[in-house]
Amino acid sequence: MTVQRAVISLIMVLCLLPMAQAQAYHNYPPDNKSVVIDSTNLPIVWIDVDGKHISRYERITARMKIIHNGDGRLNYADTIAHPGQTIDYAGYIALRYRGNSSFTNGDKKPYSFRPLTAPLEQGGEKKKVKLLGMGKDNDWALLAPYSDKSMIRDLLAFEISRPWMEYTPQGRYCELYLDGIYYGVYILSEVVSDGSHRLNLPNPGENGDELTGGYLMEVDRVDGVTHVSKYHPVSNTGVPYNNYYIYFQYKSPDYEDLTAGQVSFIKGRIDLMERLLWNYRPNGEAAYEEYLDVTNFIDYQLAMELGHNVDAYRLSGKFFKRRDSQDKRFKMVLWDMNLAYGNADYYEGWRTDTWMYKNNNILSSAYDQYLIPFWWYKLNSNPSYIASLKSRWAQYRRANLREERVMAVVDSLSGVLTSHGAERRNSRAWPRWGRYVWPNYYVARNYADELSYLKQWISDRIAWMDEQLGFDPSTILPADVNGDGEVSIADVNVVIDMILSGKTIASGDVNGDGEVSIADVNAVIDAIFGR
């Protein structure tokens, strides 16, 4: 009987093998492979792997070409009929799939790539390049908005949080061809890394101050070498879950590039910070503040809670440390928000009226092994932290988190996708309207329906957080650009600085015309004089 089962199993494997090989060979193509681009306002990215299987773990050599004729100009897929277009990049890349749930639960797969000096087979090494106006680096991602049918949640979180955080990744929409097949709308994105145009972390040395930085770590799954916290997650009343653990992955430098002394140092510094935080008692001395940037953690918490992200704090929780001579405190970095803003049908991700940092009771009852670190329970038990949290929320609500400004970002991002048919082409390649895609809570009928749901969810969430954090939205002054609660010459200066630097944010658009210009300066001046 055992032999018969073995024979049957072998037959099944042999029958299924051609199917698996065929899927691998075609690299997960879209449902509709006949979609083509005539013209688009988005950059066009071509990747050619010559039919080779793209792996999730091992990088392969591919060729990439990006056409981008500049903002406000169209790009054409037919390069013969439209010669002389601007090539943003053309060369070899080292390519693989990326992501956890975004890979396993999505038909449309995300990619990681590194530009190369030559093919890997010829000893090619990674090189730093500037892509689509983003700073030079050698590590990039092509994010694949799939479960997020609005295709804007990641970039929305990045854009509205950018003024708060020391570093927030940039991303650019594009349309992708892989081996001549149209794969849809992607986001060519920076990844959180140590590069000079990103976190700008120095390589750690062996002794003295050089040993103390820089390091990039991540609270995440056990799918690599990890440092296990000495402290367990806790319930909403502070009771430890002794059967659960917190795992820290080494992101930069890679674990295999760290020396024993460097590993020992960063483990020891995390242990020290956690010990001080664990031992904190309400209204006691907050000794942890020497090793934890409180303002940064507040900003990170507000971003996570505004999105009510089901992965918040426990997955993709990237944090970094500079050298002690620069700043000895750990800081968080925003990443991975595609399941936020009401997009998840599990762990109450759809709700607008709960705090996600209190979600461990739900996570543990669902037997999810990745719980929220005790950090957030301890921080929120500190009355001083809560007072600062409320103050920061009020500041941001008067500036870039004014509801009309957030909606303007939603409209701007969605407008980029709809103005020249990119969303429509993507939906033809991946027809998913009216169909459940994991883990959608709301199954929209079309793109406009999805945006309507998203906007209403954001509006409800802001209103609930206002109530919980004691903020009165009637105190918002449209011309209070810097969010200090009054309109003065300081707001004029902020708008002028935006115009001169070219680094504009939504709060600078005082007159609501979609841009920051001298007209907004005049609008602030009019508000000062009551005109």
FIZAZA-225643 format. One record per residue (C-alpha): x negated, y, z; residue in one letter. Coordinates in steps of 0.5 Angstrom, whole numbers, padded with zeros to 4 digits, always signed. Each point is the difference from the previous one (the first is absolute). Example, Ala and Ser with C-alpha at 12.3 -4.5 7.8 and 13.67 -1.06 7.14 Angstrom:
BEGIN
-0025-0009+0016A;-0002+0007-0002S;
This chain:
BEGIN
+0000+0000+0000M;-0006+0005+0002T;-0003-0002-0007V;+0007+0002-0004Q;+0000+0006+0004R;-0007+0002-0002A;+0001-0002-0007V;+0007+0005+0000I;-0004+0005+0003S;-0005+0000-0005L;+0005+0000-0006I;+0003+0006+0003M;-0006+0004+0001V;-0002-0002-0008L;+0007+0002-0002C;-0001+0007+0004L;-0007+0002-0002L;+0002+0002-0007P;+0005+0005+0003M;-0005+0003+0005A;-0005+0000-0005Q;+0005+0004-0005A;+0002+0005+0005Q;-0007+0001+0002A;-0002+0001-0007Y;+0005+0005-0001H;-0001+0004+0006N;+0007+0001+0003Y;+0003+0003-0006P;+0006+0005+0000P;+0007-0003-0002D;+0000+0004-0006N;-0007+0000-0004K;+0003+0004-0006S;+0000+0007+0004V;-0005+0005-0004V;-0002+0007+0002I;+0001+0005-0006D;-0002+0006+0004S;+0000+0001+0008T;-0002+0006+0005N;-0004-0005+0004L;-0007-0003-0001P;+0000-0006-0004I;-0005-0006+0003V;-0002-0006-0004W;-0003-0006+0003I;-0003-0006-0004D;-0002-0006+0003V;+0001-0004-0007D;+0005-0005+0003G;-0004-0002+0006K;+0003-0002+0007H;+0000+0006+0005I;-0002-0002+0006S;+0003+0002+0007R;-0007-0001+0003Y;-0006+0000-0005E;-0001+0006-0004R;+0000-0001-0008I;-0003+0004-0005T;+0005+0005-0004A;+0000+0006-0005R;+0004+0006+0002M;+0002+0006-0004K;+0004+0006+0003I;+0003+0005-0005I;+0001+0007+0004H;+0001+0006-0004N;+0001+0004+0006G;+0006+0002+0004D;+0006+0003-0004G;-0002-0004-0006R;+0002-0006-0003L;-0004-0006-0001N;+0001-0005-0006Y;-0001-0008+0000A;-0001+0000-0008D;-0007+0003+0000T;+0000-0001-0007I;+0005+0005-0002A;-0002+0004+0006H;-0008+0000+0000P;-0004+0005+0004G;+0004-0001+0006Q;-0004+0001+0007T;-0003-0006+0003I;+0000+0000+0007D;-0004-0006+0001Y;-0003-0006-0004A;-0004-0005+0002G;+0000-0007+0004Y;+0003-0001+0007I;+0000-0006+0005A;+0007-0002+0000L;+0004-0004+0005R;+0007+0000+0003Y;+0001+0004+0007R;+0005+0000+0005G;+0004-0005+0005N;+0008+0001+0000S;-0001+0004-0006S;-0003-0006-0004F;+0003-0006+0003T;+0007+0003+0000N;+0000+0005-0006G;+0000-0002-0008D;-0003+0006-0002K;-0008-0001+0003K;-0004+0005+0003P;-0008+0000-0002Y;-0006+0002+0003S;-0006+0002-0005F;-0007+0003+0001R;-0003+0004-0006P;-0006-0004-0003L;-0007+0002-0003T;+0001-0007-0004A;+0003-0006+0000P;+0000-0004+0006L;-0003-0006-0004E;-0006+0005-0002Q;-0001+0002+0007G;+0004+0006+0000G;+0000+0004+0006E;+0006+0005+0003K;-0001+0007-0002K;+0004+0006+0002K;+0005+0004-0004V;+0005+0005+0000K;+0007-0002-0002L;+0005+0005-0002L;-0002+0005+0004G;-0002-0004+0006M;-0007+0001+0003G;-0005-0005-0002K;+0000-0007+0003D;-0001-0007-0002N;+0006-0003+0004D;+0007+0001-0003W;+0007-0003+0000A;+0006-0001-0005L;+0006+0000+0005L;+0006-0004-0003A;+0006+0004+0002P;+0005-0006+0000Y;+0004-0001+0006S;+0000+0007+0001D;+0005+0002-0006K;-0001+0007+0001S;-0007-0001-0002M;-0002+0006+0005I;+0000-0002+0007R;-0007-0001+0000D;-0002+0007-0003L;+0006+0003+0004L;-0004-0002+0006A;-0006+0002-0002F;+0002+0007-0002E;+0004+0002+0006I;-0005-0002+0004S;-0006+0003-0003R;+0000+0006+0004P;-0001-0003+0006W;-0005-0006-0001M;-0007+0001+0000E;+0000-0005-0006Y;+0006-0002-0004T;-0001-0004-0007P;+0002+0003-0007Q;+0003-0004-0005G;+0003+0002-0007R;+0005-0004-0004Y;-0002-0003-0007C;+0003-0005-0004E;-0004-0007-0001L;-0001-0005-0006Y;-0003-0006+0002L;-0003-0004-0006D;+0005+0004-0005G;+0006-0001+0004I;+0004+0005+0004Y;+0000-0001+0007Y;+0003+0006+0003G;-0001+0006+0004V;-0006+0000+0005Y;-0003+0004+0005I;-0008+0001-0001L;-0002+0001+0007S;-0006+0002+0004E;-0001-0005+0006V;-0002+0001+0007V;-0007+0000+0000S;-0007+0003+0002D;-0001+0004-0006G;-0002+0007+0000S;+0006+0002-0004H;+0004-0004+0005R;-0002-0001+0008L;-0007+0002-0002N;-0003-0005+0006L;-0007-0001+0000P;-0003-0007+0000N;-0001-0002+0007P;-0008-0001+0002G;-0003-0004+0005E;-0002+0004+0006N;+0003+0007+0004G;+0005+0004-0003D;-0001-0003-0007E;+0003-0007+0003L;+0006+0004+0002T;+0003+0001-0007G;+0004-0001-0004G;+0004-0005+0000Y;+0007-0002-0003L;+0004-0005+0003M;+0008-0002-0001E;+0005-0003+0005V;+0003-0006-0005D;+0000-0007-0001R;-0004-0006+0001V;-0003-0001-0007D;-0007+0002+0001G;-0005+0001+0005V;+0003+0003+0006T;-0001+0003+0007H;+0005-0002+0005V;+0002+0005+0005S;-0001-0002+0007K;+0007+0003+0002Y;+0007-0003-0003H;+0006+0004-0003P;+0005+0002+0005V;+0008+0000+0001S;+0004+0007+0000N;-0001-0001+0008T;-0007-0001-0001G;+0000-0007+0002V;-0006-0004-0004P;+0002-0005-0005Y;-0006-0005+0002N;+0001-0004-0006N;-0001+0005-0005Y;-0006+0004-0003Y;-0003+0006-0003I;-0005-0001-0006Y;-0005+0005-0003F;-0003-0001-0006Q;-0006+0003-0003Y;+0001+0004-0006K;-0006+0004-0001S;-0006-0002+0001P;+0003-0007-0002D;-0002-0005+0005Y;-0005-0003-0004E;-0004+0006+0000D;+0000+0002+0007L;-0006-0002+0005T;+0001-0003+0006A;-0001+0006+0004G;+0005+0004-0004Q;+0005-0005+0001V;-0001+0000+0007S;+0000+0007+0001F;+0007+0001-0004I;+0003-0006+0004K;-0002+0004+0006G;+0002+0006-0001R;+0007-0002-0002I;+0000-0004+0006D;-0002+0006+0004L;+0006+0004-0003M;+0005-0005+0001E;-0002-0001+0007R;+0001+0007+0002L;+0007+0000-0003L;+0002-0006+0003W;-0002+0002+0007N;+0004+0007-0001Y;+0006+0001+0004R;+0005+0005-0001P;-0002+0007+0003N;-0007-0003+0001G;-0007+0003-0003E;+0000-0002-0008A;-0007-0002+0000A;+0002-0003-0007Y;+0000+0007-0003E;-0008+0000+0000E;+0001-0006-0005Y;+0006+0001-0004L;+0002+0006-0004D;+0007+0002+0003V;+0002+0005-0005T;-0001-0005-0005N;+0003-0006+0003F;+0006+0005+0001I;+0000+0002-0008D;+0000-0008-0001Y;+0005-0002+0004Q;+0005+0006-0003L;-0002-0002-0007A;+0002-0008+0002M;+0006+0002+0004E;+0003+0005-0006L;-0001-0006-0005G;+0003-0005+0006H;-0005-0005-0004N;+0001-0007+0002V;-0008-0001+0000D;-0002+0006+0004A;-0005-0001+0005Y;-0001-0007-0001R;-0002-0001-0007L;-0005+0004-0005S;-0001+0004+0007G;-0007+0003-0003K;-0004+0004+0005F;-0007+0003+0000F;-0006+0003+0004K;-0005+0005-0002R;-0007+0000+0004R;+0001+0002+0007D;-0004+0007-0002S;+0006+0002-0005Q;+0006-0003+0004D;+0000-0006+0005K;+0007-0001-0001R;+0004-0005-0004F;+0005+0002-0005K;+0006-0003-0004M;+0001+0001-0008V;+0006-0001-0003L;+0001-0006-0005W;+0006-0005-0003D;+0006+0004+0001M;+0004-0004-0006N;+0005-0003+0005L;+0001+0006+0004A;+0006+0005-0001Y;+0006-0005+0001G;-0003-0005-0005N;+0000-0006+0004A;+0005-0005+0002D;-0003-0003+0006Y;-0003+0002+0007Y;+0006+0006+0000E;-0005+0003-0006G;+0007+0003-0003W;+0002+0004+0007R;-0001+0007+0001T;+0001+0000+0007D;-0005-0004+0004T;-0008+0001+0001W;-0004-0005-0004M;-0006+0000+0006Y;+0005-0003+0004K;+0001-0006-0005N;-0004-0005+0004N;+0007-0003+0003N;+0003-0001-0007I;-0007-0003-0003L;-0001-0005+0006S;+0007-0002+0000S;-0001-0002-0008A;-0007-0003+0002Y;-0004+0004-0004D;-0007-0001+0002Q;-0002+0008-0002Y;+0003+0004+0006L;-0002+0008+0001I;-0006+0001+0004P;+0001+0002+0007F;-0003+0007-0002W;+0007+0003-0002W;+0003-0002+0006Y;-0005+0003+0005K;-0001+0006-0004L;+0008+0001+0000N;+0000-0001+0008S;-0004+0007+0001N;+0004+0006+0001P;-0006+0004-0003S;+0000-0004-0007Y;+0008+0001+0000I;+0000+0007+0001A;-0006+0001-0006S;+0004-0005-0004L;+0007+0004+0000K;-0005+0007-0001S;-0003-0003-0006R;+0007-0002-0003W;+0003+0007+0001A;-0006+0002-0004Q;+0000-0004-0005Y;+0008+0001-0001R;-0001+0007-0001R;-0005-0001-0005A;-0001-0006-0005N;+0005-0004+0003L;+0006+0005-0001R;+0005-0005-0003E;+0001+0004-0006E;-0008+0000-0001R;+0000-0008+0001V;+0006+0000-0005M;-0004+0004-0005A;-0006-0005+0000V;+0005-0006-0001V;+0003+0004-0006D;-0007+0002-0003S;-0003-0007+0001L;+0007-0003-0003S;+0000+0005-0006G;-0007-0002-0002V;+0003-0007-0001L;+0006+0002-0004T;-0002+0006-0004S;-0003-0004-0006H;+0003-0007+0001G;-0005-0004+0005A;+0005-0002+0005E;+0005-0002-0006R;-0006-0004-0003R;-0002-0003+0007N;+0007-0003+0001S;+0001-0003-0007R;-0007-0004+0001A;+0003-0002+0007W;+0007+0001+0000P;+0002+0000+0008R;+0006+0005+0000W;+0006-0003+0004G;-0005-0006+0002R;-0003-0002+0007Y;-0007+0001+0000V;-0004-0002+0007W;+0001+0003+0005P;+0005+0006-0003N;+0006+0001+0005Y;+0003+0005-0005Y;+0001-0003-0007V;+0001+0006-0005A;+0004+0000-0006R;-0005+0004-0004N;-0006+0005+0002Y;+0005+0006+0001A;+0003-0005+0005D;-0007-0002+0004E;-0002+0008+0000L;+0007+0002+0003S;-0001-0006+0006Y;-0007+0002+0001L;+0002+0007+0001K;+0006-0001+0005Q;-0005-0005+0004W;-0005+0005+0000I;+0005+0006+0002S;+0003-0005+0006D;-0007-0002+0002R;-0002+0007+0001I;+0006+0002+0004A;+0000-0005+0005W;-0008+0001+0001M;+0002+0008+0001D;+0005-0003+0005E;-0005-0004+0004Q;-0006+0005+0000L;+0005+0006+0002G;-0001+0004-0007F;+0005+0005-0002D;+0000+0000-0007P;+0004+0007+0000S;-0007+0003+0002T;-0003-0001-0006I;-0002+0006-0004L;-0001-0001-0008P;-0006+0004+0000A;-0004-0003+0006D;-0005-0003-0004V;-0005-0002+0005N;+0006-0003+0005G;-0002+0005+0006D;+0007+0002+0001G;-0001+0007-0003E;+0000+0003-0006V;-0007+0005-0001S;-0006+0002-0004I;-0003-0007+0002A;+0005-0003-0004D;-0001+0005-0006V;-0008-0002+0001N;+0002-0008+0000V;+0004+0001-0007V;-0006+0004-0003I;-0005-0005+0002D;+0004-0005-0003M;+0000+0003-0007I;-0007+0002+0000L;-0002-0007+0002S;+0005-0004-0004G;+0002-0004+0006K;+0007+0001+0000T;+0005-0003+0005I;+0008+0000+0000A;+0000+0005+0006S;-0003+0005-0005G;+0006+0000-0005D;+0004+0005+0004V;+0004+0002-0005N;+0002-0007-0002G;-0002+0001-0008D;-0004-0006+0000G;-0007+0003+0000E;-0005+0004+0005V;-0001+0007-0003S;-0001+0007+0001I;+0008+0000+0001A;+0000-0004+0006D;-0005+0005+0003V;+0005+0006-0002N;+0006-0005+0003A;-0004+0000+0007V;-0001+0007+0000I;+0007+0002-0001D;+0002-0005+0006A;-0005+0004+0004I;+0003+0006-0001F;+0007-0003+0000G;+0002+0002-0007R;
